[in-house]
C-alpha cells in the first residue's frame, strides 16, 4: 500500500477483520463471524487496504467541520486504513495524516 510503518497496526486489524469473514481450517465451510453472530455475513463492505478514496466532509450549522468553504467541494482525498466501529463506517487518513471515520466514502480500489 506504500503507507509508513506507523500504519502496520491498522493493517493487522484490517487483515484480522477480513480473516474472521473467511472459512477456517478447523471448521471447514464455517465462517467464524457467522458462527459468533448466528447470521449470514454481508461482504460488500470489504475494501482494499491502503486504497485512495474521497470522503464526504460533514457540515454542522452551515459550516464545514474542516473549515473549508461551504460552497466548495464537499469531499476530501483520503486513504482507507480500516473498518470503523459503527455499521458501514470506515477509518481513513486525510492528506495531512489526520485519522477520522466516515460512512460516506467513494473508493478507487484500482489505485493503491
C-alpha positions as CSV (number, residue, x, y, z in Angstrom):
1,X,0.0,0.0,0.0
2,X,3.0,2.3,0.4
3,X,1.9,3.5,3.8
4,X,4.5,4.2,6.5
5,X,5.2,1.6,9.3
6,X,3.1,3.6,11.7
7,X,0.0,2.1,10.0
8,X,1.0,-1.6,10.4
9,X,-1.3,-1.9,13.4
10,X,-4.2,-0.7,11.3
11,X,-3.1,-3.2,8.6
12,X,-3.1,-6.0,11.1
13,X,-6.6,-5.0,12.4
14,X,-7.9,-4.8,8.9
15,X,-6.5,-8.2,8.0
16,X,-8.0,-9.7,11.2
17,X,-11.4,-8.3,10.3
18,X,-11.2,-9.9,6.8
19,X,-9.9,-13.2,8.2
20,X,-12.8,-13.5,10.5
21,X,-15.1,-13.4,7.5
22,X,-13.4,-16.4,5.8
23,X,-13.9,-20.2,6.4
24,X,-11.4,-21.6,8.9
25,X,-9.3,-24.8,8.5
26,X,-10.6,-26.0,11.9
27,X,-14.3,-25.8,10.9
28,X,-14.4,-26.2,7.1
29,X,-17.2,-24.4,5.4
30,X,-18.0,-22.3,8.6
31,X,-17.2,-18.7,8.9
32,X,-16.1,-17.6,12.5
33,X,-18.1,-14.4,12.4
34,X,-21.2,-16.2,11.2
35,X,-20.8,-18.8,14.0
36,X,-20.4,-16.0,16.6
37,X,-23.4,-13.9,15.3
38,X,-25.6,-16.7,14.1
39,X,-26.4,-14.9,10.9
40,X,-25.1,-14.7,7.3
41,X,-22.4,-12.0,6.7
42,X,-22.5,-9.3,4.1
43,X,-19.1,-8.9,2.4
44,X,-20.0,-5.9,0.2
45,X,-18.3,-3.5,2.7
46,X,-14.8,-5.0,2.3
47,X,-12.3,-2.7,0.7
48,X,-8.6,-2.9,-0.4
49,X,-6.3,-1.7,2.4
50,X,-4.5,1.5,1.5
51,X,-6.6,2.4,-1.5
52,X,-7.3,6.0,-2.3
53,X,-10.8,7.4,-1.7
54,X,-12.9,10.5,-1.4
55,X,-14.7,11.1,1.9
56,X,-17.6,13.5,2.3
57,X,-17.0,16.3,4.8
58,X,-19.7,16.9,7.4
59,X,-21.5,20.2,7.6
60,X,-22.6,21.4,11.1
61,X,-24.7,24.5,11.5
62,X,-24.0,25.5,7.9
63,X,-20.2,25.3,8.3
64,X,-17.8,22.5,7.1
65,X,-16.1,20.8,10.1
66,X,-12.7,21.1,8.3
67,X,-13.0,24.9,8.0
68,X,-13.4,24.9,4.2
69,X,-15.8,26.9,2.1
70,X,-19.5,25.9,2.3
71,X,-19.7,26.3,-1.5
72,X,-16.6,24.3,-2.3
73,X,-16.3,20.6,-2.9
74,X,-17.8,18.5,-0.1
75,X,-15.3,15.7,-0.4
76,X,-11.6,15.4,0.6
77,X,-9.0,13.0,-0.7
78,X,-8.2,10.2,1.8
79,X,-6.7,6.8,2.2
80,X,-8.5,3.7,3.6
81,X,-6.8,2.1,6.6
82,X,-9.6,0.1,8.3
83,X,-13.1,-0.6,9.4
84,X,-14.9,1.7,11.9
85,X,-16.9,0.7,15.0
86,X,-20.3,1.7,13.6
87,X,-22.1,-0.2,10.8
88,X,-20.7,1.0,7.5
89,X,-18.0,3.2,8.9
90,X,-14.5,3.3,7.5
91,X,-11.3,4.5,9.2
92,X,-9.5,6.9,6.9
93,X,-6.5,9.3,6.9
94,X,-6.5,12.6,5.1
95,X,-3.6,14.0,3.2
96,X,-2.2,15.6,6.3
97,X,-2.2,12.3,8.2
98,X,-5.2,13.0,10.4
99,X,-7.3,9.9,11.1
100,X,-11.1,10.0,11.0
101,X,-14.1,7.8,10.5
102,X,-16.6,8.3,7.7
103,X,-19.6,6.5,6.3
104,X,-19.9,8.4,3.0
105,X,-16.9,7.3,1.1
106,X,-16.2,6.7,-2.6
107,X,-13.4,4.2,-3.1
108,X,-10.9,4.0,-6.0
109,X,-9.6,0.5,-5.4
110,X,-7.6,0.4,-8.6
111,X,-5.1,2.9,-7.2
112,X,-3.1,1.7,-4.3
